[in-house]
Amino acid sequence: MPDEFPADSYLKFQKKMPGATYVIQPSIKMCFDDGKLAVGKRVFDAGCGRGFHTKRFLEWAKEYLPKTPNVHLEVQSIVDLKIPSDIEKFDVVTSIFVLHFINKREDLRKAIHNLSCLLKSGGTLIACFPNFEAGFEWPRDEALKFGIGMSFDESAGFKDGLAAKINIYQGNEIKVSMGAYLWLRSTYQEFLEEAGFEKINFLSPIVSEEGKNEFGAEFFHNLLNPPKDIFVKAVKK
């Protein structure tokens, strides 16, 4: 795995990103069947960081349930996850912007296998990562517009596991830079199938009505055409 993730700095700037608020959050909620998938369910948020997305899962559940579900936090590596043999399996496992920080193909395979081991049969995996396909690019003007972008060595060629940098901007200045690794969708598909998943669907993000009203639909056009990030929703056999 790469160096320690700068969770505090990332969270500080993430809250100000229009893409996080008006694209990623509503897209996760879409994957949760408009939040209903969180209701009365055991949810494991792998790589939750400071809990930015986890808090939303609880909010969605509270829309339907008066009491907040119990929350337990634990620090582990998603690659070397220690899963007790007597653990009660989960209904939903999420991995939001986590898997692309894994720098070795075999470790990515292990991580996806571990996520599968946490799920009940019929349970749902929801994950999100950069949409690294042919034509992938992230122009600087778009990065400045959304406060986040990605850079990589184009001379290295279009290859699975390409090393990249995720850069977070404030104005024209990079405030946080994190190493990442771009894996092809076919690689994720292969490892998901190996780990016992079916009904594997890759889903494009959506823009919330609030985002369209505040910025206009055109503001988000290049972020979604083609989508810079992609979601996957799969069911364990």
C-alpha positions as CSV (number, residue, x, y, z in Angstrom):
1,M,0.0,0.0,0.0
2,P,1.1,3.6,-0.5
3,D,2.1,6.0,2.3
4,E,-0.4,7.0,5.0
5,F,-3.5,8.7,3.6
6,P,-3.8,12.4,4.6
7,A,-7.3,12.0,5.9
8,D,-7.6,15.3,7.8
9,S,-6.4,17.5,4.9
10,Y,-8.6,15.5,2.4
11,L,-11.7,15.9,4.5
12,K,-11.1,19.7,5.0
13,F,-11.1,20.3,1.2
14,Q,-13.6,17.6,0.3
15,K,-16.4,19.4,2.1
16,K,-15.9,22.4,-0.3
17,M,-15.9,20.4,-3.6
18,P,-19.1,20.7,-5.6
19,G,-18.4,17.3,-7.2
20,A,-18.4,15.6,-3.7
21,T,-21.6,17.3,-2.6
22,Y,-23.7,17.3,-5.9
23,V,-22.3,14.3,-7.8
24,I,-20.7,11.7,-5.5
25,Q,-23.1,11.9,-2.6
26,P,-26.3,11.6,-4.7
27,S,-24.6,8.8,-6.8
28,I,-23.9,6.8,-3.6
29,K,-27.5,7.3,-2.5
30,M,-28.6,6.1,-5.9
31,C,-26.6,2.9,-5.4
32,F,-28.3,2.6,-2.0
33,D,-31.7,2.5,-3.8
34,D,-32.3,6.1,-2.6
35,G,-31.0,5.3,0.8
36,K,-33.4,2.4,1.5
37,L,-30.6,-0.2,1.3
38,A,-29.2,1.2,4.5
39,V,-32.4,0.8,6.5
40,G,-32.2,-1.9,9.2
41,K,-29.0,-3.3,7.6
42,R,-25.5,-4.1,8.7
43,V,-23.2,-1.9,6.7
44,F,-19.4,-2.1,6.5
45,D,-17.7,1.0,5.2
46,A,-14.2,-0.1,4.2
47,G,-11.8,2.8,4.2
48,C,-14.1,5.2,5.8
49,G,-11.4,7.8,6.7
50,R,-13.0,10.4,8.9
51,G,-16.4,9.1,8.2
52,F,-17.5,11.6,5.6
53,H,-19.6,9.1,3.6
54,T,-20.5,6.9,6.7
55,K,-22.3,9.8,8.2
56,R,-24.5,10.0,5.1
57,F,-25.4,6.3,5.4
58,L,-26.7,6.9,8.9
59,E,-28.6,10.0,7.8
60,W,-30.4,8.0,5.1
61,A,-31.3,5.2,7.5
62,K,-32.6,7.8,10.0
63,E,-35.0,9.1,7.3
64,Y,-36.9,5.8,7.8
65,L,-35.8,4.8,11.3
66,P,-36.1,7.0,14.4
67,K,-32.9,5.7,16.1
68,T,-29.3,5.9,14.8
69,P,-27.8,2.4,14.2
70,N,-24.8,1.4,16.3
71,V,-21.5,2.4,14.8
72,H,-18.1,0.6,15.5
73,L,-14.8,1.9,14.1
74,E,-11.7,-0.2,13.6
75,V,-8.3,0.6,12.0
76,Q,-7.1,-2.2,9.7
77,S,-5.6,-2.7,6.2
78,I,-8.1,-3.6,3.6
79,V,-5.4,-5.9,2.0
80,D,-4.6,-7.7,5.3
81,L,-8.0,-7.5,6.9
82,K,-8.4,-9.6,10.0
83,I,-11.9,-11.0,9.9
84,P,-13.0,-13.0,13.0
85,S,-14.4,-16.4,12.1
86,D,-17.5,-15.8,14.2
87,I,-18.3,-12.4,12.8
88,E,-21.9,-11.8,11.7
89,K,-21.7,-11.1,8.0
90,F,-22.9,-7.7,6.5
91,D,-25.8,-6.9,4.2
92,V,-23.9,-4.1,2.5
93,V,-20.1,-3.4,2.1
94,T,-18.9,-0.1,0.6
95,S,-15.5,1.0,-0.6
96,I,-15.7,4.6,-1.7
97,F,-12.5,6.0,-3.3
98,V,-10.3,3.4,-1.7
99,L,-9.3,0.6,-4.1
100,H,-7.3,2.9,-6.4
101,F,-4.8,3.6,-3.6
102,I,-3.7,0.0,-3.8
103,N,-0.4,-0.2,-5.8
104,K,-0.1,-3.9,-6.5
105,R,-2.4,-6.1,-8.6
106,E,-2.3,-9.0,-6.2
107,D,-3.1,-6.7,-3.3
108,L,-6.1,-5.4,-5.2
109,R,-7.2,-9.0,-5.7
110,K,-6.8,-9.7,-2.0
111,A,-8.8,-6.5,-1.0
112,I,-11.7,-7.4,-3.2
113,H,-11.7,-11.0,-1.8
114,N,-11.7,-9.6,1.7
115,L,-14.7,-7.4,0.9
116,S,-16.5,-10.5,-0.4
117,C,-15.7,-12.4,2.8
118,L,-17.5,-9.7,4.8
119,L,-20.8,-10.1,2.9
120,K,-23.7,-12.4,3.4
121,S,-24.8,-14.4,0.4
122,G,-27.1,-12.0,-1.5
123,G,-25.3,-9.0,0.1
124,T,-24.4,-5.9,-1.9
125,L,-21.0,-4.4,-2.6
126,I,-20.9,-0.7,-3.6
127,A,-17.6,0.8,-4.7
128,C,-16.3,3.8,-6.5
129,F,-12.9,4.6,-8.2
130,P,-11.5,6.6,-11.1
131,N,-12.9,5.5,-14.5
132,F,-9.6,4.6,-16.1
133,E,-10.6,3.7,-19.7
134,A,-9.4,4.7,-23.2
135,G,-9.3,8.5,-23.5
136,F,-9.0,9.1,-19.8
137,E,-7.8,12.6,-19.1
138,W,-8.3,15.3,-16.5
139,P,-7.5,18.8,-17.9
140,R,-6.1,21.3,-15.5
141,D,-9.0,23.8,-16.1
142,E,-11.4,21.1,-15.0
143,A,-9.3,20.3,-11.9
144,L,-9.3,23.9,-10.9
145,K,-13.0,24.2,-11.4
146,F,-13.8,21.2,-9.2
147,G,-11.0,21.6,-6.7
148,I,-9.6,18.1,-7.5
149,G,-7.8,16.6,-10.5
150,M,-5.4,13.9,-11.5
151,S,-2.0,13.9,-13.2
152,F,0.1,11.0,-14.6
153,D,3.0,10.4,-16.9
154,E,1.4,10.1,-20.4
155,S,4.7,8.8,-21.8
156,A,4.2,5.7,-19.6
157,G,1.4,4.6,-21.9
158,F,-2.1,3.4,-21.2
159,K,-1.5,0.4,-18.9
160,D,-3.2,-1.3,-16.0
161,G,-2.0,0.0,-12.6
162,L,-0.6,3.3,-14.0
163,A,0.8,5.4,-11.2
164,A,-0.9,8.8,-10.8
165,K,-1.2,11.8,-8.5
166,I,-4.6,13.0,-7.1
167,N,-4.2,16.7,-6.5
168,I,-6.5,18.9,-4.4
169,Y,-6.5,22.6,-5.3
170,Q,-7.3,25.8,-3.5
171,G,-7.4,28.4,-6.2
172,N,-4.5,27.7,-8.5
173,E,-2.4,26.0,-5.8
174,I,-2.1,22.3,-5.0
175,K,-2.8,21.9,-1.3
176,V,-2.8,18.1,-1.1
177,S,-1.3,15.5,-3.4
178,M,-1.7,11.7,-3.0
179,G,-0.3,8.8,-4.9
180,A,-2.9,6.6,-6.7
181,Y,-3.0,3.7,-9.2
182,L,-5.3,3.5,-12.1
183,W,-6.8,0.0,-12.7
184,L,-8.8,-0.9,-15.7
185,R,-12.5,-1.7,-15.4
186,S,-11.7,-5.2,-16.8
187,T,-9.4,-5.8,-13.9
188,Y,-12.0,-4.9,-11.3
189,Q,-14.5,-7.1,-13.2
190,E,-12.1,-10.1,-13.2
191,F,-11.4,-9.8,-9.5
192,L,-15.0,-9.3,-8.6
193,E,-16.0,-12.5,-10.4
194,E,-13.2,-14.4,-8.8
195,A,-14.4,-13.2,-5.4
196,G,-17.8,-14.6,-6.0
197,F,-19.8,-11.6,-7.2
198,E,-22.6,-11.6,-9.8
199,K,-24.9,-9.0,-11.2
200,I,-21.9,-6.7,-11.6
201,N,-23.0,-3.3,-12.9
202,F,-20.8,-0.3,-13.6
203,L,-22.8,2.8,-13.1
204,S,-22.2,6.4,-14.2
205,P,-22.5,9.2,-11.5
206,I,-25.5,11.5,-11.5
207,V,-25.9,15.2,-10.6
208,S,-28.4,16.1,-7.9
209,E,-31.2,18.6,-8.7
210,E,-29.7,20.9,-6.1
211,G,-26.4,20.9,-8.0
212,K,-28.2,21.7,-11.3
213,N,-30.2,24.5,-9.6
214,E,-27.1,26.0,-8.1
215,F,-24.5,25.6,-10.9
216,G,-26.5,24.6,-14.0
217,A,-26.3,21.1,-15.7
218,E,-23.6,22.4,-18.1
219,F,-21.2,23.0,-15.2
220,F,-20.9,19.3,-14.6
221,H,-20.9,18.2,-18.2
222,N,-17.2,17.4,-18.6
223,L,-17.1,15.7,-15.2
224,L,-19.7,13.2,-16.5
225,N,-18.9,12.9,-20.2
226,P,-17.1,10.6,-20.0
227,P,-17.4,10.1,-16.2
228,K,-14.2,10.8,-14.4
229,D,-15.3,8.3,-11.7
230,I,-17.4,5.1,-11.9
231,F,-19.4,3.2,-9.4
232,V,-19.8,-0.6,-9.3
233,K,-22.6,-2.4,-7.6
234,A,-22.4,-6.2,-7.3
235,V,-24.2,-9.0,-5.4
236,K,-22.4,-11.8,-3.7
237,K,-23.6,-15.2,-4.7
